[in-house]
Amino acid sequence: MMDTSEQGESNYLFLFSNAAALERTRWRHFLSDCRQLERNFSEVERYVSEEWKQAEEWLKKTHLDIMQNFDPTVAKSRKKRKIVVAPGAFDSLLQSDEDDL
């Protein structure tokens, strides 16, 4: 729980580590239950910043790999489509317009 209060209003940020921690909180005793589970928020901020760094490193490494191995001459193969038409299906289209008069 992190207090983000400003002048005249109270704000708290609640971050639960997993579903089990959230299940241990009761609505009637929410604040007291959260205080029992409370840890230092600086640890959470440090963990989040480490995860961001790891994600950025992975993205950079993956992007570099894609750019090094990209070959624009390779075309993606497409599935050939086969159209099946019953015999005589277009016969009415091929007849002249004189029959319509």
N, C-alpha and C positions, 0 to 999 in steps of 0.2 A: 504494500500500500504506500503510495506516494502522495504527499499533500501538495496540491497545486493551487492552493487557495490564493485569492486576491483580496484586495480590500473590500470588505462588505459581503463576501460570499465564500462559502466553503466548497472546495473541489478536491476530490480524491481520485487517484488513478489506481484501479485494482487490476493486477496481472496475476493470473493463476498458472502455476507451472504445469498442471495436467488436470484431467477430468476428476481424478480421485480427490485432489485438493478442493476442487469446487464442490464436490458432493459432500464434503465435510462441513460445509457452511450451511447454516440454517437461516432462513429469512428473518425470523424473529430476533435472532442473536447475530446478525450478519457482521457487525463491526467487531464484536468481541471474538467471534470465530476467526475473522480475518486477522485480528491482532495475534492470535495464537499461531497462525501460519506465517506471520510476517517475517520477512528476511530483509536484509539491508538492500535498498534499491540500487546502490552503486554497483553491487555484484551483478544485478540484472543488466544494468547499462553496459558494464564491461563485457558481459556475455554477448549482448546484442551487437556491440561494436566488433567483437571478434568474429561473430557469424557474418556480419556485413563484409568484413575484410576477406574472409574465406570465399564468400560468394563472388565478390569482385575479382579475386584472383582466378577463380574457376572460369568466370565469364571471359576474362582476358585470355587465359590459356586456351579455352575452347574456340574463341574468335580467331586467335592466331593460328590454331590448327586448321580451322575451316579455310582461312585465307591462304594458307600455304598449300593446302591440298585441293583447292577448288579448281575445276577444269571446266571452263564454259563451253568447250566443244562437245562435252558429253551431254547428249540429249536424253531426257527422261523417256523411257519407253512407255508407250501408251497401249492400252488394250485395244485390239482391233474390234470394231463393231461389225456385226453381221446383221443385215436386215433381211428378214424372211417375208416374202409377199406371196399370197395365195395365187395360183394361176387364175387369170381372168379378172383380177382385182382392178386393173387399170383399163379394161376393155371399154367401159362406159366413158372414160376420159378421151379415148382415142377416136371415138365415133365422131363424125362431122356434126356440125350444128344444124344441118338440114333436117335431121330426125326430130329436132325439138320444135320445128315449125308446125 
